[in-house]
Amino acid sequence: MKHECKITVLETKVFPELQEQYLADPSSGPCPFFHAGDEFVLKRTPEQDDFYHLMNGKFCGEAWDAVSRYVYTALQGGVRPAMWIKIP
């Protein structure tokens, strides 16, 4: 099976009022993991399976939890709903 899925970081946001209210370190600021424009290409081939290795530590675990079901579908050759995904 050979499939790829590209993830592009469109923007990052920080909400200081919520950090103040909920984080152990309220001055932690924005997440240092991603920056707008970052791109990740995940592959699923006999030689490489990025899905089960979270890109070998290059991807935030919390963000992975939010997108992994969609990435899994793409790496299995799943369909892209044309109504909400721009097909190049």
FISELO-222018 format. One record per residue: residue number from 1; residue in three letters; x, y, z of N, C-alpha, C, O in turn. Coordinates in steps of 0.1 Angstrom, whole numbers, always signed. Layout:
N
   seq   type      nu      nv      nw     cau     cav     caw      cu      cv      cw      ou      ov      ow
   NUM    ALA       X       Y       Z       X       Y       Z       X       Y       Z       X       Y       Z
...
END
This chain:
88
   seq   type      nu      nv      nw     cau     cav     caw      cu      cv      cw      ou      ov      ow
     1    MET      +8     -12      +0      +0      +0      +0      +9     +12      +0     +18     +13      +8
     2    LYS      +6     +22      -9     +14     +34     -10      +5     +46     -10      -2     +49     -19
     3    HIS      +5     +53      +1      -3     +65      +2      +4     +76     +10     +13     +73     +18
     4    GLU      +1     +89      +7      +7    +100     +14      -4    +109     +19     -15    +110     +13
     5    CYS      -1    +117     +29     -11    +127     +34      -2    +139     +39      +7    +137     +47
     6    LYS      -6    +151     +34      +2    +163     +38      -7    +171     +47     -19    +174     +45
     7    ILE      -1    +175     +58      -7    +184     +68      +0    +197     +68     +13    +198     +69
     8    THR      -7    +208     +66      -2    +221     +66      -7    +229     +78     -19    +230     +80
     9    VAL      +1    +235     +86      -3    +244     +97      -7    +257     +91      +2    +265     +85
    10    LEU     -19    +261     +92     -24    +274     +87     -22    +285     +96     -18    +296     +91
    11    GLU     -24    +283    +109     -22    +294    +118     -21    +288    +132     -25    +277    +135
    12    THR     -15    +296    +141     -15    +292    +155     -21    +303    +163     -20    +315    +160
    13    LYS     -27    +300    +174     -33    +310    +183     -29    +307    +197     -26    +296    +201
    14    VAL     -29    +318    +205     -27    +316    +220     -38    +325    +226     -41    +336    +222
    15    PHE     -43    +320    +237     -54    +327    +245     -49    +329    +259     -51    +321    +268
    16    PRO     -42    +341    +262     -36    +343    +275     -46    +342    +286     -42    +337    +297
    17    GLU     -58    +347    +284     -68    +346    +295     -71    +332    +299     -74    +329    +311
    18    LEU     -71    +323    +289     -74    +308    +292     -61    +302    +298     -63    +293    +307
    19    GLN     -50    +306    +294     -37    +301    +300     -37    +305    +315     -33    +297    +323
    20    GLU     -40    +317    +317     -40    +322    +331     -50    +314    +340     -47    +311    +351
    21    GLN     -61    +310    +334     -71    +303    +342     -68    +289    +343     -71    +283    +354
    22    TYR     -62    +282    +334     -61    +267    +334     -47    +261    +334     -46    +249    +338
    23    LEU     -37    +268    +331     -23    +262    +330     -16    +263    +343     -17    +273    +350
    24    ALA      -8    +253    +345      +1    +253    +357     +11    +265    +356     +15    +271    +366
    25    ASP     +16    +267    +344     +25    +279    +341     +18    +288    +332     +19    +287    +320
    26    PRO     +10    +298    +337      +2    +307    +329     +10    +316    +320      +5    +322    +311
    27    SER     +23    +317    +322     +32    +325    +313     +39    +317    +302     +48    +322    +296
    28    SER     +34    +305    +300     +40    +296    +291     +40    +301    +276     +48    +297    +268
    29    GLY     +30    +309    +273     +29    +315    +259     +24    +305    +249     +18    +295    +252
    30    PRO     +27    +308    +236     +22    +299    +226     +29    +286    +225     +41    +285    +230
    31    CYS     +23    +276    +220     +29    +263    +218     +41    +264    +209     +40    +270    +198
    32    PRO     +53    +260    +213     +65    +261    +205     +66    +250    +194     +76    +250    +186
    33    PHE     +57    +241    +193     +58    +230    +184     +56    +233    +170     +63    +229    +161
    34    PHE     +45    +241    +167     +42    +244    +153     +43    +259    +150     +41    +267    +159
    35    HIS     +45    +262    +137     +45    +276    +132     +37    +276    +119     +37    +266    +111
    36    ALA     +30    +287    +117     +22    +288    +104     +31    +285     +92     +42    +290     +91
    37    GLY     +26    +277     +83     +33    +273     +71     +41    +260     +73     +45    +255     +62
    38    ASP     +42    +255     +85     +49    +242     +86     +41    +231     +78     +28    +231     +78
    39    GLU     +48    +222     +72     +42    +211     +64     +48    +198     +68     +60    +197     +71
    40    PHE     +39    +188     +69     +43    +175     +72     +37    +165     +62     +25    +165     +60
    41    VAL     +46    +157     +56     +41    +147     +46     +43    +134     +53     +54    +129     +56
    42    LEU     +31    +127     +55     +32    +114     +61     +30    +103     +50     +22    +105     +41
    43    LYS     +38     +93     +52     +38     +82     +42     +34     +69     +48     +36     +66     +60
    44    ARG     +28     +61     +40     +25     +47     +44     +29     +38     +33     +21     +36     +23
    45    THR     +41     +32     +34     +46     +23     +24     +52     +11     +31     +53     +12     +44
    46    PRO     +56      +1     +24     +62     -11     +31     +75      -7     +39     +78     -13     +49
    47    GLU     +81      +4     +34     +94      +8     +40     +92     +18     +51    +100     +20     +60
    48    GLN     +81     +26     +51     +79     +37     +60     +64     +38     +64     +55     +38     +56
    49    ASP     +62     +38     +77     +48     +40     +82     +48     +51     +93     +49     +48    +105
    50    ASP     +45     +63     +88     +46     +75     +97     +34     +75    +107     +35     +81    +118
    51    PHE     +23     +69    +103     +11     +70    +112     +13     +64    +126      +9     +71    +136
    52    TYR     +20     +53    +127     +22     +47    +140     +34     +52    +148     +37     +48    +159
    53    HIS     +41     +62    +142     +53     +67    +149     +53     +82    +151     +63     +88    +155
    54    LEU     +41     +88    +149     +39    +103    +150     +51    +110    +144     +56    +119    +151
    55    MET     +55    +106    +133     +66    +113    +125     +79    +113    +134     +87    +122    +133
    56    ASN     +81    +102    +141     +93    +100    +150     +96    +112    +159    +107    +117    +159
    57    GLY     +85    +117    +166     +87    +128    +175     +86    +142    +169     +87    +151    +176
    58    LYS     +83    +143    +156     +82    +156    +150     +68    +162    +150     +65    +173    +145
    59    PHE     +58    +155    +157     +45    +160    +157     +40    +160    +171     +42    +150    +179
    60    CYS     +33    +170    +175     +27    +172    +189     +17    +161    +191      +8    +159    +183
    61    GLY     +18    +154    +203      +8    +144    +206      -6    +148    +207     -15    +141    +203
    62    GLU      -9    +160    +213     -22    +166    +214     -28    +169    +200     -40    +166    +198
    63    ALA     -20    +175    +192     -25    +178    +178     -27    +165    +171     -37    +164    +163
    64    TRP     -19    +155    +173     -20    +142    +166     -34    +136    +170     -41    +130    +162
    65    ASP     -37    +137    +183     -50    +132    +187     -62    +138    +180     -72    +131    +178
    66    ALA     -60    +151    +177     -71    +158    +170     -73    +154    +155     -84    +154    +150
    67    VAL     -62    +151    +148     -62    +149    +134     -60    +134    +130     -62    +131    +118
    68    SER     -56    +126    +139     -51    +112    +135     -62    +104    +127     -58     +96    +118
    69    ARG     -75    +105    +131     -85     +97    +124     -86    +101    +110     -89     +92    +101
    70    TYR     -84    +114    +107     -85    +118     +93     -72    +114     +85     -73    +110     +73
    71    VAL     -61    +115     +91     -48    +111     +85     -49     +96     +82     -45     +91     +72
    72    TYR     -54     +88     +92     -55     +74     +90     -63     +70     +77     -59     +62     +69
    73    THR     -74     +77     +76     -83     +75     +64     -76     +78     +52     -76     +70     +42
    74    ALA     -68     +89     +51     -61     +93     +39     -50     +83     +36     -48     +79     +25
    75    LEU     -43     +78     +46     -32     +69     +44     -37     +55     +40     -30     +47     +35
    76    GLN     -50     +52     +42     -56     +40     +38     -61     +41     +23     -67     +32     +18
    77    GLY     -60     +53     +18     -65     +56      +4     -80     +60      +5     -87     +59      -5
    78    GLY     -84     +66     +16     -98     +70     +18    -102     +81      +9     -93     +88      +2
    79    VAL    -115     +84      +8    -120     +94      -1    -119    +108      +6    -120    +109     +18
    80    ARG    -118    +118      -3    -118    +132      +2    -132    +137      -1    -135    +138     -13
    81    PRO    -139    +141      +9    -152    +147      +6    -151    +160      -2    -146    +170      +4
    82    ALA    -155    +160     -14    -153    +172     -23    -160    +184     -18    -157    +195     -22
    83    MET    -170    +182     -10    -178    +193      -5    -169    +202      +5    -172    +214      +5
    84    TRP    -159    +197     +12    -152    +205     +21    -137    +205     +20    -130    +211     +28
    85    ILE    -132    +197     +11    -117    +197      +9    -114    +200      -6    -120    +195     -15
    86    LYS    -106    +210      -8    -102    +215     -21     -94    +204     -28     -83    +200     -23
    87    ILE     -98    +200     -39     -91    +189     -47     -82    +196     -57     -87    +203     -66
    88    PRO     -69    +195     -56     -60    +201     -65     -61    +196     -79     -54    +201     -88
END
